[in-house]
């Protein structure tokens, strides 16, 4: 595995592989790798000859510097995991390599509607940071395929949208959320949870599933009451609910009874940790 830290060295390696007509796949990460990432790498290997994983804790997507500073950094452990997975390249640039003039006045990519709603409303600027870094990585690496988890569902839709609208010749492939047996989605942020919070956290996914069952049973009727009940149950358990609602899974428009393809998106606080999760469902008519 090559560990590359500079854009110059990255270009050289990319040119080398492109000349050999190798198919390149990118798995972008912020490190602190877990089974969700490994699953994306395994998926990537099915599509491409060369798997590149990037590790870059992107300051532009954090709304406050405290959250950025406390983001878990586990570089050596991540390297071992990646070596074990036998990927070809780890691209791990410094912030100054990616943003030599800082992030404040940086050119950015924005998907206007999707990045301002739901999670984007609670975290203004977050998705601009995500799309900008992903656009930069796409330009630097020119992958044929890029791989993202479905846990960050709004992020995934936003990336798919800008890839399409800005004509990037890249196929975006997604993989379902990887969970512990108790339902808790793998996330780098789980590291912040204490023992009690770790016991409570699976209740989020359970509530999402229970809510979907009720919505389907009621054929979409009494949605407001059903959602409120779910929010109350989460609150009683000790979660602070920010987002818990049903959306059209293709457009992220708010649910209305004629939607067939739906998704519950949830963002909650458990102590000082923000957890997100989701589940799609079809409402038969
Ligand atoms: O999902 C993440 O880990 C990040 O948002 C991403 C896509 C690597 C961009 O920094």
Boltz pocket constraint, residues with backbone or C-beta under 6 A from the ligand:
constraints:
  - pocket:
      binder: B
      contacts: [[A, 28], [A, 29], [A, 30], [A, 56], [A, 58], [A, 61], [A, 129], [A, 130], [A, 133], [A, 134], [A, 152], [A, 155]]
      max_distance: 6.0
